[in-house]
Amino acid sequence: MFEGSLLSKESKKALSTPQVLAYHDQPYSYGLTVGQDEGKPLIQHGGSVSGFQSSMMYFPEQKLSVVVLGNVGYFPADELALNLAHAALGEAVTLPAVRPSLTLTPEQFKKTEGTTSLREQNSASSSSRKTETSPCCPPEAPPLPAGRKP
């Protein structure tokens, strides 16, 4: 985007020129955060919605772009993107601690079984493993009487 001819020089400048915003504590420019990482200019944007996360980082002096996309719920997308950038630039990277694995006996695993449901627009779908409802989740709503609307 910054190195090619997709955008005019004026558009590239507008995208990377910080604006003063009363409600934002970081320099922000048309959807991009402009700053530095260890003295290197950095233009970035990231976000999350409904179990998806993303982080885009661009180091203009190094002509390095890093994009991280994920759909595994929460994970540190910005931290991962920054570590990837540091690795690509030949810098030292401290990897995050690895989560320990968890081994369950069949009896322990059986305690995790239950019924879960998603309710959306007055309809319910469920998946059951023939056990009682898990204490974490409410039971299914009873059906409405005939002729009654929600």
C-alpha positions in Angstrom: 0.0 0.0 0.0 2.8 2.5 0.9 5.4 1.2 -1.6 3.2 0.7 -4.6 1.2 2.9 -6.9 -2.3 2.1 -5.5 -2.5 5.4 -3.6 -1.3 8.8 -4.5 1.5 10.5 -2.5 -1.1 12.8 -0.9 -3.2 9.8 0.2 -0.2 8.1 1.6 0.8 11.3 3.5 -2.8 11.6 4.9 -2.8 8.0 6.0 0.5 8.4 7.9 0.2 12.0 9.3 -1.0 11.9 13.0 -4.0 13.9 13.9 -4.8 15.4 17.3 -7.9 13.6 18.7 -9.3 14.5 22.1 -10.6 11.0 22.8 -7.5 9.0 21.8 -4.2 8.9 23.7 -2.0 7.8 20.7 -1.2 9.7 17.5 -3.9 8.5 15.1 -4.3 9.1 11.4 -7.3 8.0 9.3 -7.6 4.6 11.0 -3.9 4.0 11.5 -1.9 4.5 14.7 1.4 6.2 14.0 4.3 5.9 16.4 7.6 4.2 17.0 9.0 0.9 18.2 12.5 1.2 19.6 13.2 4.3 17.6 11.8 2.9 14.3 8.8 4.7 12.8 5.8 2.4 12.9 2.3 2.6 11.3 -0.2 0.1 12.6 -3.8 -0.9 12.9 -5.5 -3.8 14.7 -8.8 -4.9 16.1 -11.1 -7.7 17.2 -14.7 -8.7 16.9 -16.6 -11.9 17.8 -13.6 -14.2 18.3 -11.4 -12.8 15.5 -8.3 -10.6 15.9 -5.9 -8.8 13.6 -2.8 -6.7 13.7 -1.1 -4.9 10.9 2.3 -3.3 11.3 4.3 -1.4 8.8 7.9 -0.2 9.3 8.4 2.4 6.5 12.2 2.8 6.9 12.7 -1.0 6.8 10.0 -1.5 4.2 8.6 -4.3 6.4 5.0 -5.2 6.7 3.6 -7.8 9.2 0.0 -9.0 9.3 -1.4 -11.3 11.9 -4.9 -12.7 11.6 -6.5 -15.2 14.0 -9.9 -16.8 14.7 -9.1 -18.5 18.0 -10.7 -16.0 20.4 -8.3 -13.9 22.3 -4.6 -14.0 21.6 -2.0 -11.3 21.7 -2.1 -10.3 18.0 -0.1 -7.1 18.5 2.6 -8.8 20.6 2.9 -11.6 18.0 3.1 -9.1 15.1 5.8 -7.1 17.0 7.8 -10.3 17.7 7.6 -11.4 14.1 8.8 -7.9 13.0 11.7 -8.1 15.4 12.6 -11.6 14.2 12.4 -10.4 10.5 14.8 -7.6 11.3 17.3 -10.0 13.0 16.6 -8.6 16.5 16.4 -10.7 19.7 12.9 -11.9 20.5 11.6 -13.2 23.8 8.9 -15.8 23.1 5.9 -15.9 25.4 5.7 -18.8 27.8 4.1 -22.0 26.4 0.9 -23.0 28.1 1.4 -26.4 29.8 -0.7 -29.2 28.5 -3.4 -30.7 30.6 -4.1 -34.4 30.9 -7.4 -35.5 32.1 -8.5 -38.9 33.3 -11.7 -40.2 31.7 -13.5 -39.5 35.0 -12.2 -35.9 35.1 -13.2 -35.4 31.4 -16.7 -36.8 32.1 -17.2 -34.0 34.6 -16.8 -31.4 31.8 -19.7 -32.9 29.8 -22.9 -31.1 29.6 -25.5 -29.3 27.5 -24.7 -26.0 25.8 -27.0 -23.8 23.8 -26.9 -20.7 21.7 -30.0 -18.5 21.6 -30.4 -16.2 18.7 -33.6 -14.5 17.4 -35.9 -16.6 19.7 -34.6 -20.0 18.4 -32.4 -22.4 20.2 -30.0 -25.0 19.0 -28.2 -27.3 21.3 -25.7 -30.1 21.5 -26.0 -32.6 24.3 -23.8 -35.4 25.6 -26.6 -37.1 27.6 -25.7 -35.5 30.9 -27.2 -32.9 33.0 -26.8 -29.2 32.1 -23.4 -27.8 33.1 -23.6 -25.4 36.0 -22.0 -22.7 33.8 -24.9 -22.7 31.3 -28.6 -22.0 31.7 -31.0 -24.7 30.6 -32.9 -24.5 27.4 -35.9 -22.1 27.5 -39.2 -24.0 27.6 -41.3 -23.8 24.4 -43.9 -21.0 24.2 -47.5 -21.9 24.5 -49.3 -22.4 21.1 -50.3 -19.2 19.5 -48.1 -17.0 21.8 -45.5 -14.8 20.3 -42.3 -13.8 22.1 
